[in-house]
């Protein structure tokens, strides 16, 4: 995952982006912590907020994940689905190509950020070849690049007119190389059956090519979901392990503890007697410092106790 630099205080982000990030995270059950809920309550989708707030939310979501890239990519993809189906997206783009063209001159990006050119940067379509099915988007924004990759995939897929979308920024995190293929009509069932049997059906090249891209597109989508699922499961296993450890701690310190009525030592599960301070420290995160209570001062140091009491009364 590409680390986000310290955001400029001059860079503002549309509340719709932050609201979409929070709602998407909750909808995907990536995080349901109270921190996200509190953040959601104070977001106005029509308002503008410092980028630092989005960075803070991102850290809340990813803080418990070892493999963050699929998580942030999934958030970016889902944000675009919300933007299109529940926000203004359907009125701005009608095809996957429209979404790419919307990035010309950073038009799409500048609609959701405010600030000077140096602070804002660019998210711009720099090259496109519709016949070859290739495009290039360059980013100099302060946003996370894994999330931006998801935004491109999600924005191009929401209209459903492309059957293959591949976005790769592995060689250069800020340079998104895109391959795509427009959806074609499915060939007749007889040709599909030949294709599935591994035969070479007698059909126009365009039909076979379209079928191949559709199959590869589904395979790519399955791989994305697999990476996201494994990252989520990894986090779930760690969370379960932490909960088990916490439960073991609670269980150890709950119930009845045998304690000596005279010296106050505690008997452990193995039958050994231990000082209460040592027992609690070894079974919890509590630490002890020693002092002496007024009753013990009066009992052990009566003269000193009387002098202290006289000073308080004089005061």
C-alpha positions as MATLAB code, in Angstrom:
seq = 'XXXXXXXXXXXXXXXXXXXXXXXXXXXXXXXXXXXXXXXXXXXXXXXXXXXXXXXXXXXXXXXXXXXXXXXXXXXXXXXXXXXXXXXXXXXXXXXXXXXXXXXXXXXXXXXXXXXXXXXXXXXXXXXXXXXXXXXXXXXXXXXXXXXXXXXXXXXXXXXXXXXXXXXXXXXXXXXXXXXXXXXXXXXXXXXXXXXXXXXXXXXXXXXXXXXXXXXXXXXXXXXXXXXXXXXXXXXXXXXXXXXXXXXXXXXXXXXXXXXXXXXXXXXXXXXXXXXXXXXXXXXXXXXXXXXXXXXXXXXXXXXXXXXXXXXXXXX';
ca = [
       0.000    0.000    0.000;
       1.253    3.442   -0.892;
       1.548    5.589    2.214;
      -0.297    8.892    2.171;
       1.969   11.853    2.945;
       0.990   14.395    5.538;
      -1.961   16.186    3.909;
      -1.833   19.882    3.248;
      -4.244   21.891    5.425;
      -5.201   23.751    2.224;
      -6.654   20.641    0.586;
     -10.393   20.117    1.079;
     -12.410   17.037    0.111;
     -16.087   16.870   -0.721;
     -18.229   15.526    2.093;
     -19.763   13.107   -0.439;
     -16.403   11.330   -0.756;
     -15.942   11.010    3.014;
     -19.572   10.017    3.477;
     -19.184    7.394    0.739;
     -15.990    6.059    2.312;
     -17.613    5.674    5.730;
     -20.883    4.178    4.488;
     -19.070    1.787    2.162;
     -16.811    0.593    4.984;
     -19.823   -0.056    7.208;
     -21.847   -1.705    4.408;
     -18.938   -4.037    3.641;
     -18.637   -4.740    7.391;
     -14.959   -3.848    7.115;
     -15.281   -1.908   10.336;
     -18.278   -1.283   12.567;
     -16.416    0.523   15.304;
     -17.887    3.450   17.157;
     -15.206    5.722   15.698;
     -16.698    5.309   12.227;
     -20.229    5.828   13.490;
     -19.214    9.032   15.248;
     -17.480   10.267   12.101;
     -20.529    9.506    9.971;
     -22.787   11.538   12.265;
     -20.796   14.724   11.668;
     -20.463   14.511    7.866;
     -22.566   16.675    5.556;
     -22.345   15.243    1.988;
     -22.676   18.780    0.602;
     -19.924   20.156    2.849;
     -16.164   20.334    2.460;
     -13.628   18.852    4.892;
      -9.836   18.682    5.328;
      -8.142   15.718    3.674;
      -6.760   14.839    7.111;
     -10.244   13.625    8.073;
     -10.298   11.112    5.211;
      -6.791    9.982    6.173;
      -7.982    9.498    9.751;
     -10.939    7.396    8.605;
      -8.732    5.331    6.350;
      -6.411    4.574    9.257;
      -9.380    3.523   11.405;
     -10.488    1.031    8.755;
      -7.081   -0.432    7.921;
      -5.405   -0.354   11.335;
      -6.250   -3.998   12.054;
      -5.377   -5.417    8.625;
      -1.993   -6.843    7.722;
      -2.877   -6.992    4.001;
      -4.472   -3.629    3.282;
      -4.312   -3.401   -0.538;
      -7.382   -5.564   -1.361;
      -9.365   -3.845    1.398;
      -8.718   -0.337    0.067;
      -9.277   -1.445   -3.537;
     -12.629   -2.942   -2.551;
     -13.609    0.285   -0.776;
     -12.743    2.296   -3.899;
     -14.810    0.005   -6.128;
     -17.815    0.058   -3.816;
     -17.600    3.835   -3.415;
     -18.063    4.203   -7.169;
     -21.082    1.911   -7.133;
     -22.645    4.125   -4.440;
     -21.633    7.261   -6.372;
     -23.366    5.938   -9.489;
     -26.494    4.286   -8.086;
     -27.172    6.561   -5.086;
     -25.333    9.745   -6.044;
     -24.857   11.913   -9.135;
     -22.927    9.333  -11.164;
     -25.771    8.082  -13.358;
     -26.364   11.641  -14.577;
     -22.704   12.143  -15.477;
     -21.666    8.897  -17.160;
     -23.544    6.341  -19.233;
     -20.717    4.041  -20.285;
     -17.361    2.879  -18.960;
     -15.720    5.066  -21.617;
     -17.665    8.059  -20.292;
     -16.090    7.514  -16.884;
     -12.599    7.514  -18.408;
     -13.336   10.615  -20.480;
     -14.659   12.295  -17.329;
     -11.080   12.123  -16.046;
      -9.776   14.225  -18.963;
      -8.094   17.321  -17.595;
      -8.777   16.016  -14.059;
     -12.408   17.146  -14.450;
     -13.825   14.307  -12.359;
     -11.185   14.646   -9.675;
     -11.477   18.435   -9.386;
     -15.229   18.086   -8.822;
     -14.580   16.535   -5.401;
     -11.473   18.405   -4.196;
     -10.570   22.027   -3.558;
      -7.191   23.619   -3.160;
      -4.202   24.985   -4.996;
      -2.756   23.023   -7.925;
       0.342   22.151   -5.896;
      -1.730   20.682   -3.054;
      -4.443   19.017   -5.122;
      -2.356   17.400   -7.860;
      -3.980   15.669  -10.829;
      -5.918   12.493  -11.582;
      -5.955   12.672  -15.348;
      -6.617   10.519  -18.395;
      -3.469   10.982  -20.473;
      -4.060    8.422  -23.235;
      -6.885    6.264  -24.593;
      -7.248    3.937  -27.593;
     -10.778    2.587  -27.775;
     -10.015    0.295  -30.702;
      -7.109   -1.372  -28.921;
      -8.907   -1.232  -25.573;
      -6.128    0.545  -23.671;
      -5.901    3.713  -21.584;
      -3.526    5.430  -19.204;
      -4.417    7.492  -16.119;
      -1.729    9.356  -14.199;
      -2.127   10.456  -10.597;
      -0.222   13.015   -8.563;
      -2.891   13.253   -5.867;
      -2.247   12.733   -2.142;
      -4.828    9.911   -2.088;
      -4.046    6.241   -1.515;
      -3.215    4.567   -4.835;
      -4.796    1.199   -3.955;
      -8.085    2.998   -3.346;
      -7.662    4.957   -6.595;
      -7.145    1.705   -8.484;
     -10.448    0.493   -7.032;
     -12.106    3.776   -8.019;
     -11.081    3.269  -11.664;
     -12.266   -0.354  -11.694;
     -15.536    0.536   -9.964;
     -16.206    3.616  -12.098;
     -15.668    1.714  -15.352;
     -17.755   -1.282  -14.281;
     -20.885    0.377  -12.862;
     -22.526    0.917  -16.253;
     -22.178   -2.764  -17.167;
     -21.152   -2.207  -20.803;
     -17.599   -3.580  -20.400;
     -16.922   -7.273  -19.933;
     -13.198   -6.955  -19.188;
     -11.444   -4.327  -17.034;
      -7.851   -4.661  -15.894;
      -6.065   -1.866  -14.034;
      -2.391   -2.295  -13.189;
      -0.176    0.152  -11.301;
       2.333   -2.391   -9.982;
       5.278   -0.925  -11.935;
       4.507    2.658  -10.951;
       1.924    3.274   -8.227;
       0.947    6.624   -9.766;
       0.549    5.310  -13.319;
      -2.595    3.236  -13.969;
      -2.375    1.130  -17.143;
      -5.857    0.073  -18.183;
      -7.070   -2.673  -20.533;
     -10.736   -3.044  -21.368;
     -13.134   -4.655  -23.807;
     -16.653   -3.578  -24.722;
     -19.369   -6.143  -24.065;
     -20.639   -8.034  -27.106;
     -23.805  -10.008  -27.655;
     -23.438  -13.614  -26.591;
     -23.050  -16.036  -29.520;
     -25.720  -18.673  -30.191;
     -26.008  -21.504  -27.689;
     -24.592  -24.060  -30.133;
     -21.392  -22.049  -30.446;
     -21.184  -21.685  -26.660;
     -21.423  -25.464  -26.280;
     -18.582  -25.998  -28.759;
     -16.500  -23.418  -26.965;
     -17.095  -25.054  -23.579;
     -16.064  -28.440  -25.007;
     -12.739  -26.931  -25.994;
     -13.516  -27.024  -29.703;
     -12.916  -24.238  -32.210;
     -16.415  -23.237  -33.293;
     -17.131  -21.889  -36.749;
     -18.124  -18.361  -35.784;
     -17.057  -14.777  -36.508;
     -13.838  -13.790  -34.789;
     -15.565  -10.955  -32.970;
     -17.979  -13.363  -31.268;
     -15.227  -15.679  -30.080;
     -13.084  -12.751  -28.969;
     -15.995  -11.297  -27.004;
     -16.640  -14.629  -25.326;
     -12.958  -14.966  -24.413;
     -12.863  -11.476  -22.871;
     -16.048  -12.151  -20.922;
     -14.544  -15.333  -19.472;
     -11.263  -13.569  -18.627;
     -13.192  -10.667  -17.087;
     -15.106  -13.017  -14.796;
     -11.857  -14.749  -13.877;
     -10.249  -11.403  -13.007;
     -13.262  -10.341  -10.932;
     -13.157  -13.642   -9.063;
      -9.468  -13.116   -8.303;
     -10.172   -9.629   -6.906;
     -12.924  -10.968   -4.664;
     -10.666  -13.815   -3.567;
      -7.902  -11.393   -2.507;
     -10.421   -9.298   -0.607;
     -11.930  -12.363    1.082;
      -8.519  -13.694    2.155;
      -7.515  -10.286    3.558;
     -10.805  -10.115    5.474;
     -10.421  -13.669    6.770;
      -6.870  -12.927    7.865;
      -8.161  -10.058    9.947;
     -10.994  -12.194   11.321;
      -8.567  -14.876   12.496;
      -6.409  -12.296   14.256;
      -9.470  -10.736   15.867;
     -10.720  -14.124   17.072;
      -7.286  -14.922   18.519;
      -7.233  -11.597   20.387;
     -10.738  -12.190   21.690;
      -9.766  -15.666   22.914;
      -6.751  -14.241   24.740;
      -8.916  -11.533   26.278;
     -11.529  -14.092   27.300;
      -8.840  -16.251   28.899;
      -7.641  -13.235   30.890;
     -11.155  -12.431   32.054;
     -11.883  -16.034   32.898;
      -8.706  -16.289   34.970;
      -9.644  -13.279   37.082;
     -13.316  -14.170   37.444;
     -15.070  -16.507   39.815;
     -13.946  -17.230   43.367;
     -10.297  -16.742   44.324;
      -9.061  -18.605   47.447;
      -7.404  -15.960   49.630;
      -5.735  -16.397   53.004;
      -7.767  -14.662   55.711;
      -4.556  -13.677   57.517;
      -1.755  -12.839   55.052;
      -4.033  -12.320   52.022;
      -2.056  -14.574   49.696;
      -4.011  -16.130   46.801;
      -3.959  -19.827   45.901;
      -3.534  -20.431   42.152;
      -4.871  -23.330   40.050;
      -1.793  -25.438   40.850;
      -2.224  -25.091   44.595;
       0.599  -22.598   45.152;
       0.099  -19.539   47.356;
       1.201  -16.239   45.870;
       1.225  -12.603   46.952;
      -1.943  -10.887   45.747;
       0.082   -8.200   43.923;
       2.090  -10.754   41.967;
      -0.959  -12.861   41.162;
      -2.988   -9.972   39.726;
      -0.007   -8.508   37.832;
       0.722  -11.860   36.164;
      -2.919  -12.361   35.149;
      -3.726   -8.854   33.937;
      -2.140   -5.606   32.778;
      -2.448   -4.037   36.225;
       0.663   -2.753   37.969;
       1.101   -1.952   41.658;
       2.749    0.880   43.531;
       2.952    0.742   47.309;
       1.568    3.185   49.834;
       0.052    2.940   53.306;
      -3.527    3.681   54.268;
      -4.484    5.952   57.237;
      -5.721    3.020   59.351;
      -2.363    1.240   59.045;
      -0.452    4.450   59.757;
      -2.443    4.846   62.978;
      -1.782    1.243   63.946;
       1.911    1.039   63.040;
       3.050    4.635   63.652;
       0.684    6.120   66.282;
       2.969    9.057   67.188;
       3.419   10.057   63.560;
      -0.297    9.692   62.969;
      -1.145   12.023   65.882;
       1.249   14.691   64.565;
      -0.315   14.489   61.093;
      -3.788   14.821   62.547;
      -2.742   17.876   64.638;
      -1.286   19.574   61.544;
      -4.526   19.041   59.601;
      -6.594   20.400   62.491;
      -4.366   23.509   62.794;
      -4.604   24.091   59.064;
];
